Amino acid sequence: MDFGFTEEQTMLCESLAKFIEREYGFETRRTIQAGAEGFSREVWAAFADMGLLGLPFAEAHGGFGGSAVDTLLVMQALGRGLVVEPYWATVVMAGSAIRLAGNDAQKAALLPGIAAGERIFAWAHGEPGSRYDLAHVETAARAVGGGYVLDGAKAVVLFGAQADSLIVSARTSGAARDAKGVSLFVIDRKAAGVAVRDYRTIDGLRAAEVTFANVQVGASALLGAAGEAFAVIDQASDLGLAALCAEGVGLMESLNAATLEYLKTRQQFGQPIGRFQALQHRAVDMMIHAEQSKSMAYLAAMRLSGAATGDGDARAAHLAVAAAKAYIGRAARRVAEEAIQLHGGMGVTDELAASHYAKRLVMLDFMQGDADHHLARFAAMS
């Protein structure tokens, strides 16, 4: 197996890293977070100019036909920079759903807008009480005339209030936990009957509770065949999980570097605390967790890339993603906790970047299923 990157991938990594270092410092991030939308339209436009927003899409839709490995490289860099822009929500999750489920006309109408940075999408799938069950969909879509009427609620929709459109899962048939009968719809956020409650999450992102009351849409809003969306949701979820794992690796790398720098400069008893062997051991453990996480994330991305091209096994990809999320979820929490401890009281202050990295790492464990959920998922598939 080739673990090397292509020349294009290396250039992508270098250009994104330089942009984040030059334009996205910690204080800049704090200013962006405090803004009305919680992210920067200027940064989003810069990402579009760099080709990041169209990376996974076909050239015909303004993209570059990138793989899960390309997405991994972007998400790892975004993690290192603690970037808050809605890349995961718009490009990875919503973009994947459109790319996998949409017909030619829908992909031609929607994906170029994402690639150009002109449209923000949100992934509205999780519901109150659904926990991590992808098939648990109670939001209902009734066929009426030539279209559908939606009623229901979605929870913790990342950037739901800032999005132009929502990719919404709704049940067109079957019981609440049936995989059969789930459909996907493209819904305008400002459509009549859509109510959005915006709030800030603990890790500095923006999310929303979204309710649908007698929301009427045409037949063209349906992505793919009615009642057959679960396979797409499952595949998009794996792509999203792999991307979150890559982000976690980037976060751990930056937090480890910041912690090591603190150990070198913080003085106690007339010497840097990094000279104390007990703290050195803990720093080494943090590094080991990050390196093992990197291996797991890379394997998951490569398995997904292979499965997408037919060169790999879809079951092996599912197993690799579940294993990566289970391990990285626990490793992220461990690294976050150790970083806080090694920084002492400073580690929990808002003024220090370490606390923000730690919050995001802890939240990553719960997104799309925590470590226990994916460990059970791995065991069930084995």
N, C-alpha and C positions, 0 to 999 in steps of 0.2 A: 504494500500500500504506500502510495506516494504522499508524504506529509509536507511536501514543499508547495509553495505558492507560485502562481504564474507571475510574469512580469507585470501584467495589468493589475493583478490583485495586490502586489507589493506597492505599486504606484498609488492605488486607491487608499491603502492603509497610510502611506506616508502623507498624502495630501490631506486626508481627513485629520490625522494627528496634528499636522501643522496648523490647520484651521482652528481646531479646538484650543491648541496652546496659545495661538495668537489672538483669537477673537472670543474665546469662551472661558475666561478665567472665573474663579469662584465668586468674586464680587459681581461680575457681569451676570452670572447665573442667578444670584440673589435678586438683582434688579429685574431680570426677566420673570422670575417667579412671582414677584410682587406686582407685576402688571395685571391688567384687567383680564387677559386671556390665559395667563400662566405659561405662555411660551412666546417666542419671538417670530413674527412673520418674516423679518429680515433674515434671520438664521434659516428659516424654512426655505426661503427663496434661494439662499446660498447653497443649501443641500440639493435643491433642484438643479442649480447650475452645475454642481459637481456630478450630477447623474445618480445621486444616491436614491432619490425617490422613485425612479423608474428601474432600479437595478434588477428586481426579480421578474420584470415584465418582458414580453416579446418586443423585438425591435419595431414591429408593426404598430405597437401601442405606446411608442415613445420610450421603450426600455432597452435593456442590454442582454436580456435572456440569462440573467445571473442565476446561480444555484444557491442552495442553503449554505454552502461554504462562504459565498460572497456576502450573504446576509450576516453570517457569523462574524466576519471581519468588521463589518459596519457596526454591529451591535456591541462588539467588544470595545471598539474605539469610543462609542457613545457612552458605554459604561465607565471607561477610564475618565472621561470628561464630565461625568454625572449630568449628561445632557437631558433636559426635560421636554424637548420637542416630541410631538406625537408620532414618532417613526414606527414604533411597534404597533400602535393602534391603527394607524392609517395604511402604512405600506405592508407590514407583515401580516396582520390579521385581516383587516377589511380587504386589502389588495389581494391577498391569497384567495379569499372567498370569491371575489369577483373573477379572478383569473381561473379558478377551478370550476366554478359553477355557471358563470355567465355564458350566454351565447355570443356569437361574433359581434352582433350589433351592440350588446351591452358592454362588452369589453372595449370595443372601439369608442363608445360614448363615455365610459367612466375612467378607464385606466390612463389615458393620456393626460387627463386633468390632474390625476394624482402625481404622475411623473413630472409634470410642469410646475407642481407646487400650487396649483390654482384651486384645488379642492381638498378639504380635510374630511376624512371619513372616521367613524367610530364603530367599534365592534360591540354590538348590543346583543349578547347571548345569555350571560349569567342572570339568574333570577333569585329573588329572596327565597331562601329555603332550598335552593337546588344544590347547595354545597359544590362539589366538583363533578357532579354527574352531568356529562355532556348531553345525555338524552332527556334530562328533566326540563321540559319546556311546557309551561302552562299558558303562556301568551297564545291567544287563539286568533286564527285568521279564517274568516268565513267567506266562502265564495258567494258573491252577490252580483248578479248581472254579469257584466264582463270583467269584473275585478274582484277585490277582496276588501273586507273590513276587519281591522285589527283591534283587539282589546287585550290589555295585560300590562305587565310592568317588568322592567329590567333594572338590575342593581349594579352599582359600581362600574358604570360605563366610562372608561377612561376617555377624557376629552369629549364627552358626550355633548356638553353645552357649547363647545367651541367648534364642533364638526358642522359641516354643511349638510352631510347626509349620514344616515345610520344604516348599517347592515344588521338587520333584525331577524332573529330566528322566531318562528311562530308555528304553532301546531295547526295543520289543516285537517288532521285526522288522528285517531288513536288516543290512547290514554296518556297521562302526564309523563310517564317514564318510558314510553315506547320509543325505540330508535326509529321505527317506521312512522311516517306521518309528519315529520318536521320539515318545514320549508324555510327558505331564506328570501328576504325582501329588501329592496333598497327604498328607504323612507327619507323624505326631506325632513330635516329637523324642525323646520318651521311649518310643517303641514298642520292643518286643523286637527285638533284632538291630541297632538303630541305635547306633553308637559315635561319640562326638564328642570330639575333642581341641582344646581351646580355647587360643588364644595371642593375644598383643598384636602388632599390626602396627607397622611403623616409623613410621607417621604417627599413631599413638595410637588407632587403632580396634581392634576385636576381630574375629578370624576363627577359623575352625575347619576341621580336616580331618574329614570325615564319611564313615564306612563303613557299608555295608548288608550284613548277612549273614543271608540267609533271612528277610527282613522281609516279613511277610504283611499284606496290606491287602485290604479289600473292594472291590467294583466301584465304589462311590461315591467312592473316593479318586481315580479317574481324572478328570482335567480335560479335557473335550472328547473328540473321537473318538480311539480308539487308533491310533497311528501317524501322526497328522496334526498334531502339535504344532509342527512346525518353523516354520510361518508365524507362529504366535503368538510363539514364541521370538524370531524375527527382528524382529517388530514391537515386542515388549517391549524388546529390546536397543536398538533405535533410540530409544525413549523414555528408556531409561536413559542412553544416550550423550548425548542432548540435556540431560538433567538434570545429568550430570557436567560438561558444558561450561559450564552456567550456574553451577555451584558453583565451577568454575575462575575464572570472571570475578569472582565475589565475593571469592575468595581473593586474586586479583591486585590488586583494588582496595584491599583492606585492607593488603596487604603494601606496595604502592606508597605508601600514605598513611603507614605506619609508617616506611618508608625516608626519605621526604621530611622527616618530623619529625626523624629522627635527623640528617639532613644539616644541618638548621637549628640543631641544638643542640650537635652534636659540634664541639669547638674544636680547631684545629690551626694553629700559627704565628700565634696571637693572633686568629683569626677562625673563623667557622663553616665547615666544610668544604664546605657547600653553595654557597659563593661561588666555588669552583674550577670553571672552565668545563668541564673534562673530566668532572667528576662530574655537572654539570648535564646534559651531553649524554647520559650514561648513564641518568639519571633520566627524561629525555624519551623515550628509547627504551623504557624500561619502561612508561611511560604509553601510548605508541603501541601496544605489544603488547596491553595491556589493552583499549584502545578498539577495536582491530581484532577482538580476541577477542569482545568484547561484540556487535559487529555480526554476526559469524559465528554466535554462540549464538542471538541473536534470530532470525536468518533460519531456522536449523534448527528452532526451536520453532514459528515461524509456518508453515513448510512442513508440519510434522507436524500442526498444528492444522487446516490446510486439508485435508490428506489424510484426516483422521479424519471431517470433516464432509462430504466429497465435493466441496468447493470447490477442491481442489488435486490435484496429480498425485503419486501415491505414489512414482514413480521420482524426481521432483524432490526429494521429502522425503528419500529415501535418499541422494541425492547431497549434499544440504545437510548432513545429519548427518555423513556421512563427511568432507566438507571441513572442517566445524567441528572435529571431533575431531582431524583431522590437524594443522590450524593451531594449535588451542589446546594440544594436547599439547606442541608445540615451544615455543610462546610461554610456557607455564607453566614449563617448564624454564629458559628464558632469564631470565624474571623472577625465579625462585627463585635462580638463580646470581648475577645482578646484585645482588639484595638482600643476599645473603651477602657479596659482595665489598664493597659500599658500607658495610655495617655493620662490616667488619673482623673481628677475632677474636671480637667479641661476637655476630656473626651465627650462630655455630654452637653457642652455649651454650643449655642447656635452660631457663635462667631467662628468656630473651628470646623473646617471641612470634614474632619473625621466623623463627626456626629451625623452629618448628612449622608455620607457613604454608608455608615452603619445602619441608618434608618432604611435606606433603599435596599440594602442587602437583606435585612430582616423581612421586608415586605415582599421581596422576590420569592421567598419560600412559600408564601401563601397564594401567589398568583398562579392561576391555572392548575391548582392542586399542590398541596404541601408535600413534604418528604414522605410522610406516612402513607398518603394516598398513592403516590407513585411507586413506593415500595410494594404495596399491596397489588397495584396494577402489574408491576413486573412479575410478581410471584404468580398471579393469575394467568399471565401469558406464557410463563416458562413451562 
